[in-house]
Amino acid sequence: MNEQLISEAKRYIEGLFAGHSDGHDAEHSLRVFSNAMKIAENEAECDIEAVALAALLHDADDHKLFDTKDNENARAFLNGHGITGSKADFICQIINSVSFSRNRGRKPETIEGKIVQDADRLDAMGAIGIARTFAYGGKQGRSLEDGIKHFHEKLLLLKDELNTDPARRMAAERHRFLEEFIEHFNSEKQEL
Ligand code: NI
């Protein structure tokens, strides 16, 4: 894997997400990258560089944050680093197979897509998932109760929607912590 290309991709997303602090930020993309690398280490053969770049760039054109079309931001980085044609298309195809809302019930077709999707979903679980839920909810003007609703509509379902065994192992503790958090939340609420 071209390490320099990877560090330039990290720098690119740091610039792109500058000023964002709502859970869809550069740190999220960096964690998804590191989750993806851990999954890929234990998964059958895959194009590791495509996994790395897709993980780092997976939110570069997220419609909640950017008004771009056809993976414009991701492609700008890739093309600027000599990645064009079918290789750039492949990376964008991985990116487009990741989104929870756009792909409900549909699994990515490639192992690379499965890995990056799992890596993204892991970051919506556990302590980080909880922190991101309330950070994003607060920005949207949502109440804590709305945040808890989001647990039931999305976060608690993720464990059974993962594609790869390494991700399932990484998810177990994070899922348990989500359940424990809800238990505590509900019991503290009843004390009012
Ligand atoms: Ni994401």
Residues whose N, C-alpha, C, O or C-beta is under 5 A from the ligand:
A	BS01	NI	D59 D120
